[in-house]
Amino acid sequence: MFDNKNMIESLNTNESTPIPRASTPREFGAIYRVERKALGKTLEDIAKLVGCRRQTIADIEAGRNVGVLTVFMALAALGKCVEIKSTRYELGSMPDLMGNSA
């Protein structure tokens, strides 16, 4: 289903560029759509690379609930990746982290 070896190799080249930060699934989907179109890729192109249905990619772009592995694979299909930073948050700062004021 997934061509993990080639996707992992493409991620290891450090050619990935970050997608702007999104606060909601809908914002993420809108950013993803812009990135996909900027690369000249169709929903079908991405779905074929990921090994899923075209509707699944449309669901990502609409901000609907899709499995995290599918989202990661869809990002990799655009040459993007998720960066995980080691940051420690104190429990009292969680509202700030989530964008809520206490």
Summary of the structure (lengths in Angstrom):
residues: 102
radius of gyration: 15.1
end to end distance: 45.0
largest distance: 45.3
contacts: 225
relative contact order: 0.16
helix: 55%
strand: 0%
